[in-house]
Amino acid sequence: MLEDKRENLESARQRRLLDDLVSHLSHEDPNIYYMPTSGIAALLYEAIKSNTVPDLNQEKQELLKRMSLRDIEVMLSLH
């Protein structure tokens, strides 16, 4: 039961971080709004894996690096 709560908290944190990253990317390139979810997820995945995401401390980087491309797509589509 405690493990489930921890996973839910981790998922919520990942979701907030992804939302922040999408917001950051959309300020840099307004055309992201028109991209399919899979395209946005691919951009985020590559940025996370290559450590080119601005303003991420070590803890946040580790939290996001645990996510697969499919995980990111699913989280974005649930929004």
mmCIF file of the N, C-alpha and C atoms, coordinates in Angstrom:
data_MODEL
# 
_entry.id   MODEL 
# 
loop_
_atom_site.group_PDB 
_atom_site.id 
_atom_site.type_symbol 
_atom_site.label_atom_id 
_atom_site.label_alt_id 
_atom_site.label_comp_id 
_atom_site.label_asym_id 
_atom_site.label_entity_id 
_atom_site.label_seq_id 
_atom_site.pdbx_PDB_ins_code 
_atom_site.Cartn_x 
_atom_site.Cartn_y 
_atom_site.Cartn_z 
_atom_site.occupancy 
_atom_site.B_iso_or_equiv 
_atom_site.pdbx_formal_charge 
_atom_site.auth_seq_id 
_atom_site.auth_comp_id 
_atom_site.auth_asym_id 
_atom_site.auth_atom_id 
_atom_site.pdbx_PDB_model_num 
ATOM 1   N N  . MET A 1 1  ? 0.824  -1.194 0.000   1.00 0.00 ? 1  MET A N  1 
ATOM 2   C CA . MET A 1 1  ? 0.000  0.000  0.000   1.00 0.00 ? 1  MET A CA 1 
ATOM 3   C C  . MET A 1 1  ? 0.866  1.254  0.000   1.00 0.00 ? 1  MET A C  1 
ATOM 4   N N  . LEU A 1 2  ? 1.901  1.261  0.799   1.00 0.00 ? 2  LEU A N  1 
ATOM 5   C CA . LEU A 1 2  ? 2.805  2.402  0.831   1.00 0.00 ? 2  LEU A CA 1 
ATOM 6   C C  . LEU A 1 2  ? 3.534  2.542  -0.501  1.00 0.00 ? 2  LEU A C  1 
ATOM 7   N N  . GLU A 1 3  ? 3.860  1.429  -1.123  1.00 0.00 ? 3  GLU A N  1 
ATOM 8   C CA . GLU A 1 3  ? 4.522  1.435  -2.429  1.00 0.00 ? 3  GLU A CA 1 
ATOM 9   C C  . GLU A 1 3  ? 3.620  2.062  -3.488  1.00 0.00 ? 3  GLU A C  1 
ATOM 10  N N  . ASP A 1 4  ? 2.325  1.780  -3.431  1.00 0.00 ? 4  ASP A N  1 
ATOM 11  C CA . ASP A 1 4  ? 1.375  2.367  -4.383  1.00 0.00 ? 4  ASP A CA 1 
ATOM 12  C C  . ASP A 1 4  ? 1.319  3.884  -4.242  1.00 0.00 ? 4  ASP A C  1 
ATOM 13  N N  . LYS A 1 5  ? 1.308  4.360  -3.010  1.00 0.00 ? 5  LYS A N  1 
ATOM 14  C CA . LYS A 1 5  ? 1.272  5.804  -2.777  1.00 0.00 ? 5  LYS A CA 1 
ATOM 15  C C  . LYS A 1 5  ? 2.539  6.463  -3.294  1.00 0.00 ? 5  LYS A C  1 
ATOM 16  N N  . ARG A 1 6  ? 3.674  5.796  -3.106  1.00 0.00 ? 6  ARG A N  1 
ATOM 17  C CA . ARG A 1 6  ? 4.941  6.327  -3.585  1.00 0.00 ? 6  ARG A CA 1 
ATOM 18  C C  . ARG A 1 6  ? 4.940  6.414  -5.108  1.00 0.00 ? 6  ARG A C  1 
ATOM 19  N N  . GLU A 1 7  ? 4.430  5.386  -5.773  1.00 0.00 ? 7  GLU A N  1 
ATOM 20  C CA . GLU A 1 7  ? 4.353  5.384  -7.233  1.00 0.00 ? 7  GLU A CA 1 
ATOM 21  C C  . GLU A 1 7  ? 3.418  6.473  -7.739  1.00 0.00 ? 7  GLU A C  1 
ATOM 22  N N  . ASN A 1 8  ? 2.304  6.677  -7.049  1.00 0.00 ? 8  ASN A N  1 
ATOM 23  C CA . ASN A 1 8  ? 1.371  7.734  -7.440  1.00 0.00 ? 8  ASN A CA 1 
ATOM 24  C C  . ASN A 1 8  ? 2.009  9.113  -7.298  1.00 0.00 ? 8  ASN A C  1 
ATOM 25  N N  . LEU A 1 9  ? 2.757  9.307  -6.236  1.00 0.00 ? 9  LEU A N  1 
ATOM 26  C CA . LEU A 1 9  ? 3.438  10.574 -6.016  1.00 0.00 ? 9  LEU A CA 1 
ATOM 27  C C  . LEU A 1 9  ? 4.497  10.793 -7.092  1.00 0.00 ? 9  LEU A C  1 
ATOM 28  N N  . GLU A 1 10 ? 5.230  9.752  -7.403  1.00 0.00 ? 10 GLU A N  1 
ATOM 29  C CA . GLU A 1 10 ? 6.256  9.846  -8.442  1.00 0.00 ? 10 GLU A CA 1 
ATOM 30  C C  . GLU A 1 10 ? 5.623  10.162 -9.792  1.00 0.00 ? 10 GLU A C  1 
ATOM 31  N N  . SER A 1 11 ? 4.529  9.535  -10.114 1.00 0.00 ? 11 SER A N  1 
ATOM 32  C CA . SER A 1 11 ? 3.830  9.797  -11.376 1.00 0.00 ? 11 SER A CA 1 
ATOM 33  C C  . SER A 1 11 ? 3.329  11.237 -11.443 1.00 0.00 ? 11 SER A C  1 
ATOM 34  N N  . ALA A 1 12 ? 2.822  11.732 -10.339 1.00 0.00 ? 12 ALA A N  1 
ATOM 35  C CA . ALA A 1 12 ? 2.342  13.111 -10.303 1.00 0.00 ? 12 ALA A CA 1 
ATOM 36  C C  . ALA A 1 12 ? 3.494  14.090 -10.510 1.00 0.00 ? 12 ALA A C  1 
ATOM 37  N N  . ARG A 1 13 ? 4.636  13.809 -9.919  1.00 0.00 ? 13 ARG A N  1 
ATOM 38  C CA . ARG A 1 13 ? 5.809  14.672 -10.103 1.00 0.00 ? 13 ARG A CA 1 
ATOM 39  C C  . ARG A 1 13 ? 6.298  14.613 -11.547 1.00 0.00 ? 13 ARG A C  1 
ATOM 40  N N  . GLN A 1 14 ? 6.308  13.420 -12.116 1.00 0.00 ? 14 GLN A N  1 
ATOM 41  C CA . GLN A 1 14 ? 6.721  13.285 -13.511 1.00 0.00 ? 14 GLN A CA 1 
ATOM 42  C C  . GLN A 1 14 ? 5.775  14.069 -14.415 1.00 0.00 ? 14 GLN A C  1 
ATOM 43  N N  . ARG A 1 15 ? 4.508  13.983 -14.136 1.00 0.00 ? 15 ARG A N  1 
ATOM 44  C CA . ARG A 1 15 ? 3.501  14.683 -14.929 1.00 0.00 ? 15 ARG A CA 1 
ATOM 45  C C  . ARG A 1 15 ? 3.722  16.198 -14.892 1.00 0.00 ? 15 ARG A C  1 
ATOM 46  N N  . ARG A 1 16 ? 3.972  16.736 -13.693 1.00 0.00 ? 16 ARG A N  1 
ATOM 47  C CA . ARG A 1 16 ? 4.219  18.175 -13.549 1.00 0.00 ? 16 ARG A CA 1 
ATOM 48  C C  . ARG A 1 16 ? 5.476  18.588 -14.307 1.00 0.00 ? 16 ARG A C  1 
ATOM 49  N N  . LEU A 1 17 ? 6.517  17.783 -14.204 1.00 0.00 ? 17 LEU A N  1 
ATOM 50  C CA . LEU A 1 17 ? 7.756  18.091 -14.915 1.00 0.00 ? 17 LEU A CA 1 
ATOM 51  C C  . LEU A 1 17 ? 7.544  18.074 -16.429 1.00 0.00 ? 17 LEU A C  1 
ATOM 52  N N  . LEU A 1 18 ? 6.808  17.087 -16.923 1.00 0.00 ? 18 LEU A N  1 
ATOM 53  C CA . LEU A 1 18 ? 6.531  17.027 -18.356 1.00 0.00 ? 18 LEU A CA 1 
ATOM 54  C C  . LEU A 1 18 ? 5.710  18.229 -18.806 1.00 0.00 ? 18 LEU A C  1 
ATOM 55  N N  . ASP A 1 19 ? 4.724  18.619 -18.017 1.00 0.00 ? 19 ASP A N  1 
ATOM 56  C CA . ASP A 1 19 ? 3.928  19.803 -18.346 1.00 0.00 ? 19 ASP A CA 1 
ATOM 57  C C  . ASP A 1 19 ? 4.807  21.050 -18.429 1.00 0.00 ? 19 ASP A C  1 
ATOM 58  N N  . ASP A 1 20 ? 5.729  21.181 -17.488 1.00 0.00 ? 20 ASP A N  1 
ATOM 59  C CA . ASP A 1 20 ? 6.649  22.320 -17.497 1.00 0.00 ? 20 ASP A CA 1 
ATOM 60  C C  . ASP A 1 20 ? 7.541  22.301 -18.735 1.00 0.00 ? 20 ASP A C  1 
ATOM 61  N N  . LEU A 1 21 ? 8.006  21.119 -19.106 1.00 0.00 ? 21 LEU A N  1 
ATOM 62  C CA . LEU A 1 21 ? 8.866  21.006 -20.284 1.00 0.00 ? 21 LEU A CA 1 
ATOM 63  C C  . LEU A 1 21 ? 8.106  21.330 -21.565 1.00 0.00 ? 21 LEU A C  1 
ATOM 64  N N  . VAL A 1 22 ? 6.877  20.865 -21.669 1.00 0.00 ? 22 VAL A N  1 
ATOM 65  C CA . VAL A 1 22 ? 6.057  21.179 -22.842 1.00 0.00 ? 22 VAL A CA 1 
ATOM 66  C C  . VAL A 1 22 ? 5.817  22.681 -22.915 1.00 0.00 ? 22 VAL A C  1 
ATOM 67  N N  . SER A 1 23 ? 5.543  23.286 -21.790 1.00 0.00 ? 23 SER A N  1 
ATOM 68  C CA . SER A 1 23 ? 5.337  24.731 -21.746 1.00 0.00 ? 23 SER A CA 1 
ATOM 69  C C  . SER A 1 23 ? 6.599  25.472 -22.199 1.00 0.00 ? 23 SER A C  1 
ATOM 70  N N  . HIS A 1 24 ? 7.736  25.028 -21.712 1.00 0.00 ? 24 HIS A N  1 
ATOM 71  C CA . HIS A 1 24 ? 9.011  25.638 -22.097 1.00 0.00 ? 24 HIS A CA 1 
ATOM 72  C C  . HIS A 1 24 ? 9.243  25.497 -23.605 1.00 0.00 ? 24 HIS A C  1 
ATOM 73  N N  . LEU A 1 25 ? 9.015  24.303 -24.133 1.00 0.00 ? 25 LEU A N  1 
ATOM 74  C CA . LEU A 1 25 ? 9.204  24.074 -25.560 1.00 0.00 ? 25 LEU A CA 1 
ATOM 75  C C  . LEU A 1 25 ? 8.238  24.901 -26.403 1.00 0.00 ? 25 LEU A C  1 
ATOM 76  N N  . SER A 1 26 ? 7.010  25.039 -25.935 1.00 0.00 ? 26 SER A N  1 
ATOM 77  C CA . SER A 1 26 ? 6.024  25.793 -26.716 1.00 0.00 ? 26 SER A CA 1 
ATOM 78  C C  . SER A 1 26 ? 6.329  27.287 -26.725 1.00 0.00 ? 26 SER A C  1 
ATOM 79  N N  . HIS A 1 27 ? 7.024  27.773 -25.704 1.00 0.00 ? 27 HIS A N  1 
ATOM 80  C CA . HIS A 1 27 ? 7.450  29.179 -25.717 1.00 0.00 ? 27 HIS A CA 1 
ATOM 81  C C  . HIS A 1 27 ? 8.573  29.369 -26.733 1.00 0.00 ? 27 HIS A C  1 
ATOM 82  N N  . GLU A 1 28 ? 9.423  28.357 -26.879 1.00 0.00 ? 28 GLU A N  1 
ATOM 83  C CA . GLU A 1 28 ? 10.509 28.433 -27.854 1.00 0.00 ? 28 GLU A CA 1 
ATOM 84  C C  . GLU A 1 28 ? 10.003 28.249 -29.282 1.00 0.00 ? 28 GLU A C  1 
ATOM 85  N N  . ASP A 1 29 ? 9.009  27.378 -29.470 1.00 0.00 ? 29 ASP A N  1 
ATOM 86  C CA . ASP A 1 29 ? 8.481  27.076 -30.794 1.00 0.00 ? 29 ASP A CA 1 
ATOM 87  C C  . ASP A 1 29 ? 6.964  26.907 -30.708 1.00 0.00 ? 29 ASP A C  1 
ATOM 88  N N  . PRO A 1 30 ? 6.206  27.942 -31.077 1.00 0.00 ? 30 PRO A N  1 
ATOM 89  C CA . PRO A 1 30 ? 4.742  27.875 -30.984 1.00 0.00 ? 30 PRO A CA 1 
ATOM 90  C C  . PRO A 1 30 ? 4.116  26.778 -31.851 1.00 0.00 ? 30 PRO A C  1 
ATOM 91  N N  . ASN A 1 31 ? 4.836  26.264 -32.840 1.00 0.00 ? 31 ASN A N  1 
ATOM 92  C CA . ASN A 1 31 ? 4.289  25.219 -33.708 1.00 0.00 ? 31 ASN A CA 1 
ATOM 93  C C  . ASN A 1 31 ? 4.131  23.886 -32.993 1.00 0.00 ? 31 ASN A C  1 
ATOM 94  N N  . ILE A 1 32 ? 4.706  23.763 -31.824 1.00 0.00 ? 32 ILE A N  1 
ATOM 95  C CA . ILE A 1 32 ? 4.564  22.522 -31.051 1.00 0.00 ? 32 ILE A CA 1 
ATOM 96  C C  . ILE A 1 32 ? 3.096  22.249 -30.740 1.00 0.00 ? 32 ILE A C  1 
ATOM 97  N N  . TYR A 1 33 ? 2.321  23.297 -30.621 1.00 0.00 ? 33 TYR A N  1 
ATOM 98  C CA . TYR A 1 33 ? 0.889  23.149 -30.354 1.00 0.00 ? 33 TYR A CA 1 
ATOM 99  C C  . TYR A 1 33 ? 0.213  22.274 -31.411 1.00 0.00 ? 33 TYR A C  1 
ATOM 100 N N  . TYR A 1 34 ? 0.699  22.337 -32.632 1.00 0.00 ? 34 TYR A N  1 
ATOM 101 C CA . TYR A 1 34 ? 0.078  21.622 -33.743 1.00 0.00 ? 34 TYR A CA 1 
ATOM 102 C C  . TYR A 1 34 ? 0.691  20.245 -33.989 1.00 0.00 ? 34 TYR A C  1 
ATOM 103 N N  . MET A 1 35 ? 1.711  19.888 -33.255 1.00 0.00 ? 35 MET A N  1 
ATOM 104 C CA . MET A 1 35 ? 2.370  18.594 -33.427 1.00 0.00 ? 35 MET A CA 1 
ATOM 105 C C  . MET A 1 35 ? 1.548  17.485 -32.783 1.00 0.00 ? 35 MET A C  1 
ATOM 106 N N  . PRO A 1 36 ? 1.654  16.276 -33.318 1.00 0.00 ? 36 PRO A N  1 
ATOM 107 C CA . PRO A 1 36 ? 0.991  15.152 -32.658 1.00 0.00 ? 36 PRO A CA 1 
ATOM 108 C C  . PRO A 1 36 ? 1.684  14.825 -31.336 1.00 0.00 ? 36 PRO A C  1 
ATOM 109 N N  . THR A 1 37 ? 0.958  14.196 -30.464 1.00 0.00 ? 37 THR A N  1 
ATOM 110 C CA . THR A 1 37 ? 1.489  13.827 -29.152 1.00 0.00 ? 37 THR A CA 1 
ATOM 111 C C  . THR A 1 37 ? 2.765  13.006 -29.271 1.00 0.00 ? 37 THR A C  1 
ATOM 112 N N  . SER A 1 38 ? 2.790  12.106 -30.230 1.00 0.00 ? 38 SER A N  1 
ATOM 113 C CA . SER A 1 38 ? 3.975  11.262 -30.391 1.00 0.00 ? 38 SER A CA 1 
ATOM 114 C C  . SER A 1 38 ? 5.201  12.091 -30.759 1.00 0.00 ? 38 SER A C  1 
ATOM 115 N N  . GLY A 1 39 ? 5.024  13.133 -31.543 1.00 0.00 ? 39 GLY A N  1 
ATOM 116 C CA . GLY A 1 39 ? 6.130  14.017 -31.911 1.00 0.00 ? 39 GLY A CA 1 
ATOM 117 C C  . GLY A 1 39 ? 6.650  14.810 -30.722 1.00 0.00 ? 39 GLY A C  1 
ATOM 118 N N  . ILE A 1 40 ? 5.734  15.309 -29.933 1.00 0.00 ? 40 ILE A N  1 
ATOM 119 C CA . ILE A 1 40 ? 6.125  16.052 -28.731 1.00 0.00 ? 40 ILE A CA 1 
ATOM 120 C C  . ILE A 1 40 ? 6.837  15.128 -27.755 1.00 0.00 ? 40 ILE A C  1 
ATOM 121 N N  . ALA A 1 41 ? 6.299  13.928 -27.590 1.00 0.00 ? 41 ALA A N  1 
ATOM 122 C CA . ALA A 1 41 ? 6.918  12.952 -26.692 1.00 0.00 ? 41 ALA A CA 1 
ATOM 123 C C  . ALA A 1 41 ? 8.333  12.622 -27.149 1.00 0.00 ? 41 ALA A C  1 
ATOM 124 N N  . ALA A 1 42 ? 8.533  12.489 -28.462 1.00 0.00 ? 42 ALA A N  1 
ATOM 125 C CA . ALA A 1 42 ? 9.867  12.192 -28.991 1.00 0.00 ? 42 ALA A CA 1 
ATOM 126 C C  . ALA A 1 42 ? 10.835 13.338 -28.704 1.00 0.00 ? 42 ALA A C  1 
ATOM 127 N N  . LEU A 1 43 ? 10.367 14.580 -28.861 1.00 0.00 ? 43 LEU A N  1 
ATOM 128 C CA . LEU A 1 43 ? 11.215 15.735 -28.536 1.00 0.00 ? 43 LEU A CA 1 
ATOM 129 C C  . LEU A 1 43 ? 11.615 15.727 -27.060 1.00 0.00 ? 43 LEU A C  1 
ATOM 130 N N  . LEU A 1 44 ? 10.633 15.493 -26.200 1.00 0.00 ? 44 LEU A N  1 
ATOM 131 C CA . LEU A 1 44 ? 10.908 15.458 -24.766 1.00 0.00 ? 44 LEU A CA 1 
ATOM 132 C C  . LEU A 1 44 ? 11.860 14.317 -24.412 1.00 0.00 ? 44 LEU A C  1 
ATOM 133 N N  . TYR A 1 45 ? 11.617 13.161 -24.976 1.00 0.00 ? 45 TYR A N  1 
ATOM 134 C CA . TYR A 1 45 ? 12.441 11.990 -24.689 1.00 0.00 ? 45 TYR A CA 1 
ATOM 135 C C  . TYR A 1 45 ? 13.904 12.252 -25.067 1.00 0.00 ? 45 TYR A C  1 
ATOM 136 N N  . GLU A 1 46 ? 14.119 12.809 -26.244 1.00 0.00 ? 46 GLU A N  1 
ATOM 137 C CA . GLU A 1 46 ? 15.488 13.101 -26.698 1.00 0.00 ? 46 GLU A CA 1 
ATOM 138 C C  . GLU A 1 46 ? 16.143 14.169 -25.820 1.00 0.00 ? 46 GLU A C  1 
ATOM 139 N N  . ALA A 1 47 ? 15.385 15.185 -25.442 1.00 0.00 ? 47 ALA A N  1 
ATOM 140 C CA . ALA A 1 47 ? 15.935 16.235 -24.580 1.00 0.00 ? 47 ALA A CA 1 
ATOM 141 C C  . ALA A 1 47 ? 16.312 15.680 -23.209 1.00 0.00 ? 47 ALA A C  1 
ATOM 142 N N  . ILE A 1 48 ? 15.495 14.801 -22.677 1.00 0.00 ? 48 ILE A N  1 
ATOM 143 C CA . ILE A 1 48 ? 15.763 14.196 -21.372 1.00 0.00 ? 48 ILE A CA 1 
ATOM 144 C C  . ILE A 1 48 ? 16.995 13.294 -21.451 1.00 0.00 ? 48 ILE A C  1 
ATOM 145 N N  . LYS A 1 49 ? 17.056 12.462 -22.463 1.00 0.00 ? 49 LYS A N  1 
ATOM 146 C CA . LYS A 1 49 ? 18.170 11.519 -22.597 1.00 0.00 ? 49 LYS A CA 1 
ATOM 147 C C  . LYS A 1 49 ? 19.495 12.215 -22.874 1.00 0.00 ? 49 LYS A C  1 
ATOM 148 N N  . SER A 1 50 ? 19.459 13.350 -23.556 1.00 0.00 ? 50 SER A N  1 
ATOM 149 C CA . SER A 1 50 ? 20.694 14.058 -23.889 1.00 0.00 ? 50 SER A CA 1 
ATOM 150 C C  . SER A 1 50 ? 21.047 15.151 -22.882 1.00 0.00 ? 50 SER A C  1 
ATOM 151 N N  . ASN A 1 51 ? 20.276 15.242 -21.806 1.00 0.00 ? 51 ASN A N  1 
ATOM 152 C CA . ASN A 1 51 ? 20.518 16.236 -20.746 1.00 0.00 ? 51 ASN A CA 1 
ATOM 153 C C  . ASN A 1 51 ? 20.510 17.671 -21.258 1.00 0.00 ? 51 ASN A C  1 
ATOM 154 N N  . THR A 1 52 ? 19.653 17.981 -22.216 1.00 0.00 ? 52 THR A N  1 
ATOM 155 C CA . THR A 1 52 ? 19.565 19.347 -22.733 1.00 0.00 ? 52 THR A CA 1 
ATOM 156 C C  . THR A 1 52 ? 18.355 20.094 -22.191 1.00 0.00 ? 52 THR A C  1 
ATOM 157 N N  . VAL A 1 53 ? 17.769 19.572 -21.152 1.00 0.00 ? 53 VAL A N  1 
ATOM 158 C CA . VAL A 1 53 ? 16.607 20.218 -20.548 1.00 0.00 ? 53 VAL A CA 1 
ATOM 159 C C  . VAL A 1 53 ? 17.107 21.261 -19.541 1.00 0.00 ? 53 VAL A C  1 
ATOM 160 N N  . PRO A 1 54 ? 16.701 22.518 -19.725 1.00 0.00 ? 54 PRO A N  1 
ATOM 161 C CA . PRO A 1 54 ? 17.172 23.560 -18.808 1.00 0.00 ? 54 PRO A CA 1 
ATOM 162 C C  . PRO A 1 54 ? 16.520 23.462 -17.426 1.00 0.00 ? 54 PRO A C  1 
ATOM 163 N N  . ASP A 1 55 ? 17.230 23.907 -16.439 1.00 0.00 ? 55 ASP A N  1 
ATOM 164 C CA . ASP A 1 55 ? 16.717 24.049 -15.068 1.00 0.00 ? 55 ASP A CA 1 
ATOM 165 C C  . ASP A 1 55 ? 16.268 22.742 -14.422 1.00 0.00 ? 55 ASP A C  1 
ATOM 166 N N  . LEU A 1 56 ? 16.941 21.646 -14.718 1.00 0.00 ? 56 LEU A N  1 
ATOM 167 C CA . LEU A 1 56 ? 16.617 20.388 -14.060 1.00 0.00 ? 56 LEU A CA 1 
ATOM 168 C C  . LEU A 1 56 ? 17.766 19.987 -13.147 1.00 0.00 ? 56 LEU A C  1 
ATOM 169 N N  . ASN A 1 57 ? 17.444 19.834 -11.882 1.00 0.00 ? 57 ASN A N  1 
ATOM 170 C CA . ASN A 1 57 ? 18.471 19.351 -10.968 1.00 0.00 ? 57 ASN A CA 1 
ATOM 171 C C  . ASN A 1 57 ? 18.607 17.835 -11.114 1.00 0.00 ? 57 ASN A C  1 
ATOM 172 N N  . GLN A 1 58 ? 19.562 17.275 -10.412 1.00 0.00 ? 58 GLN A N  1 
ATOM 173 C CA . GLN A 1 58 ? 19.864 15.848 -10.526 1.00 0.00 ? 58 GLN A CA 1 
ATOM 174 C C  . GLN A 1 58 ? 18.654 14.971 -10.203 1.00 0.00 ? 58 GLN A C  1 
ATOM 175 N N  . GLU A 1 59 ? 17.928 15.325 -9.158  1.00 0.00 ? 59 GLU A N  1 
ATOM 176 C CA . GLU A 1 59 ? 16.763 14.533 -8.744  1.00 0.00 ? 59 GLU A CA 1 
ATOM 177 C C  . GLU A 1 59 ? 15.685 14.502 -9.838  1.00 0.00 ? 59 GLU A C  1 
ATOM 178 N N  . LYS A 1 60 ? 15.407 15.653 -10.422 1.00 0.00 ? 60 LYS A N  1 
ATOM 179 C CA . LYS A 1 60 ? 14.398 15.721 -11.480 1.00 0.00 ? 60 LYS A CA 1 
ATOM 180 C C  . LYS A 1 60 ? 14.854 14.976 -12.726 1.00 0.00 ? 60 LYS A C  1 
ATOM 181 N N  . GLN A 1 61 ? 16.141 15.085 -13.051 1.00 0.00 ? 61 GLN A N  1 
ATOM 182 C CA . GLN A 1 61 ? 16.666 14.361 -14.207 1.00 0.00 ? 61 GLN A CA 1 
ATOM 183 C C  . GLN A 1 61 ? 16.500 12.861 -14.020 1.00 0.00 ? 61 GLN A C  1 
ATOM 184 N N  . GLU A 1 62 ? 16.829 12.365 -12.841 1.00 0.00 ? 62 GLU A N  1 
ATOM 185 C CA . GLU A 1 62 ? 16.704 10.929 -12.570 1.00 0.00 ? 62 GLU A CA 1 
ATOM 186 C C  . GLU A 1 62 ? 15.247 10.479 -12.641 1.00 0.00 ? 62 GLU A C  1 
ATOM 187 N N  . LEU A 1 63 ? 14.356 11.304 -12.149 1.00 0.00 ? 63 LEU A N  1 
ATOM 188 C CA . LEU A 1 63 ? 12.932 10.977 -12.182 1.00 0.00 ? 63 LEU A CA 1 
ATOM 189 C C  . LEU A 1 63 ? 12.433 10.847 -13.624 1.00 0.00 ? 63 LEU A C  1 
ATOM 190 N N  . LEU A 1 64 ? 12.865 11.752 -14.487 1.00 0.00 ? 64 LEU A N  1 
ATOM 191 C CA . LEU A 1 64 ? 12.425 11.721 -15.877 1.00 0.00 ? 64 LEU A CA 1 
ATOM 192 C C  . LEU A 1 64 ? 13.146 10.657 -16.695 1.00 0.00 ? 64 LEU A C  1 
ATOM 193 N N  . LYS A 1 65 ? 14.396 10.381 -16.368 1.00 0.00 ? 65 LYS A N  1 
ATOM 194 C CA . LYS A 1 65 ? 15.153 9.389  -17.131 1.00 0.00 ? 65 LYS A CA 1 
ATOM 195 C C  . LYS A 1 65 ? 14.601 7.977  -16.960 1.00 0.00 ? 65 LYS A C  1 
ATOM 196 N N  . ARG A 1 66 ? 13.837 7.750  -15.929 1.00 0.00 ? 66 ARG A N  1 
ATOM 197 C CA . ARG A 1 66 ? 13.212 6.433  -15.730 1.00 0.00 ? 66 ARG A CA 1 
ATOM 198 C C  . ARG A 1 66 ? 12.082 6.173  -16.715 1.00 0.00 ? 66 ARG A C  1 
ATOM 199 N N  . MET A 1 67 ? 11.645 7.220  -17.398 1.00 0.00 ? 67 MET A N  1 
ATOM 200 C CA . MET A 1 67 ? 10.489 7.103  -18.287 1.00 0.00 ? 67 MET A CA 1 
ATOM 201 C C  . MET A 1 67 ? 10.925 6.679  -19.688 1.00 0.00 ? 67 MET A C  1 
ATOM 202 N N  . SER A 1 68 ? 10.136 5.795  -20.275 1.00 0.00 ? 68 SER A N  1 
ATOM 203 C CA . SER A 1 68 ? 10.361 5.405  -21.666 1.00 0.00 ? 68 SER A CA 1 
ATOM 204 C C  . SER A 1 68 ? 9.614  6.390  -22.566 1.00 0.00 ? 68 SER A C  1 
ATOM 205 N N  . LEU A 1 69 ? 9.875  6.282  -23.847 1.00 0.00 ? 69 LEU A N  1 
ATOM 206 C CA . LEU A 1 69 ? 9.155  7.115  -24.808 1.00 0.00 ? 69 LEU A CA 1 
ATOM 207 C C  . LEU A 1 69 ? 7.656  6.856  -24.704 1.00 0.00 ? 69 LEU A C  1 
ATOM 208 N N  . ARG A 1 70 ? 7.296  5.614  -24.568 1.00 0.00 ? 70 ARG A N  1 
ATOM 209 C CA . ARG A 1 70 ? 5.868  5.250  -24.448 1.00 0.00 ? 70 ARG A CA 1 
ATOM 210 C C  . ARG A 1 70 ? 5.255  5.832  -23.172 1.00 0.00 ? 70 ARG A C  1 
ATOM 211 N N  . ASP A 1 71 ? 5.988  5.816  -22.070 1.00 0.00 ? 71 ASP A N  1 
ATOM 212 C CA . ASP A 1 71 ? 5.504  6.406  -20.817 1.00 0.00 ? 71 ASP A CA 1 
ATOM 213 C C  . ASP A 1 71 ? 5.174  7.886  -21.017 1.00 0.00 ? 71 ASP A C  1 
ATOM 214 N N  . ILE A 1 72 ? 6.063  8.587  -21.709 1.00 0.00 ? 72 ILE A N  1 
ATOM 215 C CA . ILE A 1 72 ? 5.862  10.014 -21.944 1.00 0.00 ? 72 ILE A CA 1 
ATOM 216 C C  . ILE A 1 72 ? 4.637  10.230 -22.827 1.00 0.00 ? 72 ILE A C  1 
ATOM 217 N N  . GLU A 1 73 ? 4.512  9.435  -23.875 1.00 0.00 ? 73 GLU A N  1 
ATOM 218 C CA . GLU A 1 73 ? 3.339  9.552  -24.764 1.00 0.00 ? 73 GLU A CA 1 
ATOM 219 C C  . GLU A 1 73 ? 2.046  9.359  -23.984 1.00 0.00 ? 73 GLU A C  1 
ATOM 220 N N  . VAL A 1 74 ? 2.002  8.347  -23.150 1.00 0.00 ? 74 VAL A N  1 
ATOM 221 C CA . VAL A 1 74 ? 0.791  8.061  -22.382 1.00 0.00 ? 74 VAL A CA 1 
ATOM 222 C C  . VAL A 1 74 ? 0.475  9.208  -21.436 1.00 0.00 ? 74 VAL A C  1 
ATOM 223 N N  . MET A 1 75 ? 1.472  9.707  -20.735 1.00 0.00 ? 75 MET A N  1 
ATOM 224 C CA . MET A 1 75 ? 1.215  10.811 -19.793 1.00 0.00 ? 75 MET A CA 1 
ATOM 225 C C  . MET A 1 75 ? 0.727  12.056 -20.522 1.00 0.00 ? 75 MET A C  1 
ATOM 226 N N  . LEU A 1 76 ? 1.306  12.349 -21.669 1.00 0.00 ? 76 LEU A N  1 
ATOM 227 C CA . LEU A 1 76 ? 0.865  13.520 -22.439 1.00 0.00 ? 76 LEU A CA 1 
ATOM 228 C C  . LEU A 1 76 ? -0.560 13.347 -22.970 1.00 0.00 ? 76 LEU A C  1 
ATOM 229 N N  . SER A 1 77 ? -0.895 12.139 -23.351 1.00 0.00 ? 77 SER A N  1 
ATOM 230 C CA . SER A 1 77 ? -2.229 11.912 -23.907 1.00 0.00 ? 77 SER A CA 1 
ATOM 231 C C  . SER A 1 77 ? -3.324 11.940 -22.848 1.00 0.00 ? 77 SER A C  1 
ATOM 232 N N  . LEU A 1 78 ? -2.962 11.753 -21.603 1.00 0.00 ? 78 LEU A N  1 
ATOM 233 C CA . LEU A 1 78 ? -3.953 11.773 -20.523 1.00 0.00 ? 78 LEU A CA 1 
ATOM 234 C C  . LEU A 1 78 ? -4.316 13.192 -20.093 1.00 0.00 ? 78 LEU A C  1 
ATOM 235 N N  . HIS A 1 79 ? -3.637 14.154 -20.611 1.00 0.00 ? 79 HIS A N  1 
ATOM 236 C CA . HIS A 1 79 ? -3.867 15.543 -20.209 1.00 0.00 ? 79 HIS A CA 1 
ATOM 237 C C  . HIS A 1 79 ? -5.121 16.089 -20.836 1.00 0.00 ? 79 HIS A C  1 
# 
